[in-house]
Amino acid sequence: MSQAFSFADARDPTLATAVHRRLREDILSGRLPPGQKLKLRDLAESYGAGASPMREALSRLAAEGLAEQIEHRGFRVAAAALGQLHGLIRSRVLAEGAALREAILRGDAAWEEALLLAEHRLNRAARSLDPNRFVSNPDWEACHLRFHQALLSACGAPPLLAFCDRLREEAQRYRALSNTLAYPGRDVAAEHVILARAALNRDADKAVALLAQHYERTGAFIGADMGSGIE
C-alpha cells in the first residue's frame, strides 16, 4: 500500500478524493482482489484516513460499480462477474475495432513511427519483475498502455478514443487476474508484434481480427477460472 497520510492531511477536505483515487487504483490493479472485504478500521490504518473520508471514498467506489455495500456489514470489492467480462470484451472489440480501422485508413508516417516506437519499447520491457512468477512491472504496464493507444491514435475521433480508454480502464482488473493465470505460458509479446505488423501493412481486416483475438484470449483465461468457482 502507499505511504499513509499525516494527521494534518486527515483534516484536508480533499482527502476523500485522494483516498478514493488510491483505493480505485488498488482495485483496478488487482492489489485488492474481487470479493475482498473492505474493513473500515484496516483501511483507515493503511490509507491514513479517518472514518468519514473513508466511507465517502467507499460510497463513490460503490457508485462506480467497483465496490459493493453489504447490508449492515460494510463494503467489499465488487465480484468479478463473468457476464460483465463478456460485455466488456464485446464492447472493446466493437469500439476499438472501429477505431483501428479508421487509424489504418487515416494514419500517416508519424502514426507509423509512433506505433513502431511504442512496440519497440514494449518489447524491451520485462513483463514480470520475477521470471518465475508474475509480479507486475509498472514500466511494462506503461509501455503496454502507450502501445494500445498508439495503435488507435490516428482514428481522428477523440470521443471514440476516450470511450475506448474508459473501457480499457474498466477491464484492467480483469486483465490483472489474467496476467497471474496466464504467465508465463501466454506469448503476449508475439500477439503485439503481429498486431502491429498487420496495422502497419494496412491490413485492416487482419488487424481487427487479431485485436479481437488478443482480448478474447484474456477473457478465456479468466472465464475458465470463473467457471471453476471464482465469482
C-alpha positions, -999 to 999 in steps of 0.1 A, spaced: 0 0 0 10 36 -4 25 56 24 0 68 50 -12 104 52 -3 125 82 -29 136 108 -27 171 92 -36 156 59 -66 139 75 -82 174 81 -79 182 44 -114 182 27 -98 167 -4 -86 136 15 -117 116 5 -109 122 -32 -72 112 -27 -82 80 -8 -108 72 -35 -82 75 -62 -57 52 -43 -84 27 -35 -96 27 -71 -60 21 -84 -56 -8 -59 -88 -24 -71 -81 -19 -108 -46 -33 -105 -58 -64 -86 -39 -55 -54 -74 -56 -38 -89 -87 -54 -126 -93 -62 -147 -101 -32 -122 -89 -6 -138 -73 24 -130 -36 28 -129 -33 66 -131 4 76 -106 1 105 -80 -17 84 -84 7 55 -82 37 78 -48 25 91 -35 15 57 -45 47 39 -41 71 67 -77 85 66 -104 88 92 -138 70 91 -157 99 74 -134 103 43 -130 66 40 -168 60 40 -172 87 13 -145 71 -8 -161 37 -5 -195 51 -14 -180 66 -46 -165 32 -55 -198 15 -49 -215 41 -72 -189 32 -99 -195 -5 -95 -161 -12 -81 -173 -19 -46 -204 -34 -31 -221 -24 1 -231 -54 23 -261 -47 44 -250 -39 79 -216 -53 72 -197 -26 54 -182 -30 19 -163 -54 -2 -145 -53 -36 -171 -59 -63 -171 -95 -76 -155 -103 -109 -187 -113 -128 -184 -134 -159 -213 -116 -177 -196 -82 -171 -164 -96 -185 -180 -108 -217 -198 -75 -221 -166 -56 -217 -147 -77 -242 -175 -74 -267 -177 -36 -262 -139 -33 -266 -138 -54 -298 -166 -32 -313 -153 2 -302 -116 -5 -307 -121 -24 -339 -139 7 -354 -111 30 -342 -84 7 -355 -100 6 -390 -101 44 -391 -65 47 -378 -52 23 -405 -71 43 -431 -60 77 -419 -27 70 -403 3 89 -418 41 84 -414 41 100 -380 15 74 -368 36 45 -382 67 58 -364 49 63 -331 35 27 -334 69 13 -342 84 31 -313 57 20 -289 61 -16 -300 99 -14 -296 97 0 -261 71 -26 -251 92 -55 -264 122 -42 -244 104 -41 -211 102 -72 -189 66 -83 -185 72 -95 -149 96 -84 -123 101 -121 -114 108 -146 -142 94 -175 -121 60 -160 -112 40 -130 -123 49 -97 -105 35 -67 -123 61 -44 -138 49 -8 -138 73 0 -168 57 -28 -189 22 -17 -179 30 19 -190 45 7 -223 15 -16 -229 -9 13 -224 11 35 -248 12 7 -274 -26 2 -275 -32 40 -275 -7 45 -304 -24 18 -323 -57 37 -324 -43 73 -322 -48 82 -358 -85 74 -359 -94 111 -358 -123 107 -333 -113 119 -298 -147 110 -282 -143 74 -295 -108 72 -282 -120 85 -248 -147 58 -248 -120 32 -256 -98 44 -227 -128 41 -203 -135 5 -214 -98 -3 -211 -98 10 -176 -129 -10 -166 -113 -41 -180 -80 -35 -161 -88 -55 -130 -99 -85 -152 -66 -82 -171 -47 -82 -138 -64 -116 -130 -55 -129 -164 -18 -119 -160 -14 -141 -130 -33 -170 -146 -16 -169 -180 20 -162 -170 44 -174 -184 26 -196 -209 9 -169 -230 32 -152 -255 17 -117 -253 48 -102 -269 42 -122 -301 5 -111 -301 16 -75 -300 41 -79 -328 17 -95 -353 -10 -70 -344 14 -41 -351 26 -57 -383 -9 -61 -396 -18 -25 -388 14 -12 -405 8 -33 -435 -26 -16 -437 -45 -49 -435 -75 -37 -415 -94 -69 -416 -65 -89 -402 -56 -63 -376 -91 -60 -363 -94 -99 -361 -61 -101 -342 -72 -73 -318 -104 -93 -311 -84 -125 -305 -60 -106 -282 -88 -96 -259 -107 -129 -262 -76 -148 -251 -75 -127 -219 -112 -134 -214 -107 -172 -219 -81 -174 -191 -103 -156 -166 -136 -172 -178 -121 -207 -173 -111 -198 -137 -145 -182 -130 -162 -214 -143 -142 -232 -116 -157 -211 -88 -144 -175 -90 -174 -152 -90 
